[in-house]
Amino acid sequence: MELIYFPGANRAQSNHGVDLVVKSPCLSKSRIHSISYSFWDGSDPDIDSIIDEINSPNYTFDLCVGRSVGALVCLEAISRNIIRAEKLLLFGLPLNLCEEVGVSRTNLVSIIQEYPALIIQNINDPVAILGEQKNKISTKVCSFDRDDHLYVDFKAYEPFINSFIQSS
């Protein structure tokens, strides 16, 4: 399986994708492509610059994984036909930050509706808020009763991820 991982806004989150692959048996044989961001070196996050840095034009991945702002980058890259995906796995989707980072919330929600997607979302996540768009994607959201933005409870996610990966 070819997997591309878009981490969150800080460098420490770059290991999240590797942890996911290592700790999820259904992904253990995956080839992972992990995106890094130039803004980790001190500049402000800029979706356009990040998209320009992706060097996989029109490549189709079996699974696109995004965490936090990385989920927005992932969806925007698909929207702009930079990459293609068979399935989407998103952690802590911050639809509330779309305008702040310069992407269309409506456009990203339509991509989620179009693709097979699983969204792992903490119910009281203080950073990632689905807001009024939740009703449009609720069948793809797997909620967890947590009040953080960490998304590290791989044992709890594993059955949902395995089921999602194995579904056609």
C-alpha positions in Angstrom: 0.0 0.0 0.0 1.3 3.5 -0.9 0.5 5.9 1.9 1.2 9.6 2.0 1.2 11.4 5.4 0.7 15.1 6.0 1.7 16.0 9.6 0.3 18.8 11.7 1.8 22.2 12.3 4.8 21.3 14.3 7.8 19.1 13.6 7.1 16.8 16.6 3.9 15.6 14.8 5.9 14.2 11.9 6.3 10.9 13.7 2.6 10.5 14.0 2.3 8.9 10.6 5.2 6.5 11.3 3.6 5.5 14.6 0.3 4.9 12.9 1.9 2.6 10.3 4.0 0.7 12.9 1.1 0.3 15.4 -1.6 -0.6 12.9 -1.2 -4.2 11.6 -3.2 -3.5 8.4 -0.8 -0.7 7.5 2.5 -2.4 8.6 3.6 -3.3 5.0 2.8 0.2 3.7 5.3 2.4 1.9 5.0 5.7 3.6 5.8 9.1 2.0 5.9 11.8 4.7 5.6 15.4 3.9 7.7 18.0 5.7 7.1 21.7 5.7 9.5 24.6 5.2 7.4 26.6 7.8 8.8 24.3 10.5 11.9 26.4 10.2 10.2 29.5 11.5 7.9 31.0 8.8 4.1 31.1 9.0 2.1 28.2 7.6 1.2 28.9 4.0 -0.9 26.3 2.2 0.1 27.5 -1.3 3.8 27.2 -0.4 3.2 23.7 1.1 1.3 22.6 -2.0 4.2 23.8 -4.2 6.7 21.8 -2.2 4.8 18.5 -2.8 6.8 16.6 -5.4 4.3 13.9 -6.3 2.3 15.5 -9.0 -0.8 13.5 -10.0 0.5 10.5 -8.2 -2.3 8.2 -6.8 -1.9 7.0 -3.3 -3.9 4.1 -1.8 -4.3 6.1 1.4 -3.8 9.8 2.2 -3.4 10.5 5.9 -3.6 14.0 7.4 -3.3 15.2 10.9 -4.6 18.6 12.0 -3.5 21.3 9.6 -2.0 18.4 7.6 -5.5 17.2 6.9 -6.3 20.6 5.3 -3.1 20.4 3.2 -4.0 16.9 2.1 -7.5 17.8 1.1 -6.3 21.0 -0.7 -3.6 19.0 -2.6 -6.4 16.6 -3.8 -8.6 19.6 -4.7 -5.8 21.1 -6.8 -5.1 17.7 -8.5 -1.5 17.6 -7.1 -2.2 14.1 -5.7 -4.9 11.6 -6.0 -6.3 9.3 -3.3 -8.1 6.0 -3.1 -9.1 6.7 0.6 -8.6 9.4 3.2 -7.8 9.0 6.8 -7.9 12.3 8.7 -7.1 13.0 12.4 -8.3 16.1 14.2 -9.8 17.9 11.1 -9.7 21.6 11.9 -12.4 22.9 9.5 -12.6 26.0 11.8 -9.1 27.0 10.5 -9.9 26.9 6.7 -10.3 30.7 6.3 -7.2 31.3 8.4 -5.0 29.2 6.2 -6.7 30.4 3.0 -8.7 27.3 1.8 -12.3 26.9 1.0 -14.2 25.0 3.7 -17.0 24.2 1.3 -14.5 22.8 -1.2 -12.8 20.6 1.3 -16.1 19.2 2.7 -17.1 18.3 -0.9 -13.9 16.3 -1.3 -14.6 14.5 2.0 -18.1 13.7 0.7 -16.7 12.4 -2.6 -14.0 10.0 -1.3 -14.1 7.0 1.0 -13.0 8.7 4.2 -12.6 8.1 7.9 -12.2 11.1 10.3 -10.9 10.4 13.8 -12.1 13.3 15.8 -12.0 14.0 19.6 -15.4 15.3 20.7 -14.0 18.2 22.7 -10.8 18.9 20.6 -9.9 22.5 21.5 -8.1 23.0 18.2 -10.0 21.0 15.5 -13.6 21.9 15.4 -15.9 20.6 12.6 -18.6 23.2 13.3 -21.7 23.5 11.2 -20.1 21.3 8.5 -20.2 18.2 10.8 -23.7 17.3 9.6 -22.5 17.0 6.0 -19.8 14.5 6.9 -21.1 12.9 10.1 -21.2 9.4 8.6 -17.5 9.5 8.1 -16.6 10.8 11.6 -15.5 8.4 14.3 -15.7 10.4 17.6 -13.7 9.8 20.7 -14.6 11.2 24.2 -11.4 13.2 24.7 -10.7 16.9 25.2 -7.3 17.2 23.6 -5.7 17.5 20.1 -3.1 14.7 20.6 -4.5 11.7 18.5 -2.1 9.1 19.9 -4.5 6.4 21.2 -3.7 4.0 18.3 -5.2 1.0 20.2 -8.6 2.7 20.3 -8.4 3.7 16.6 -7.1 0.4 15.4 -10.4 -1.5 14.9 -11.9 1.5 13.1 -8.9 2.0 10.9 -8.6 -1.8 10.1 -12.3 -1.9 9.1 -12.0 1.2 7.0 -8.8 -0.1 5.2 -10.3 -3.5 4.5 -13.6 -2.1 3.2 -13.8 -1.7 -0.6 
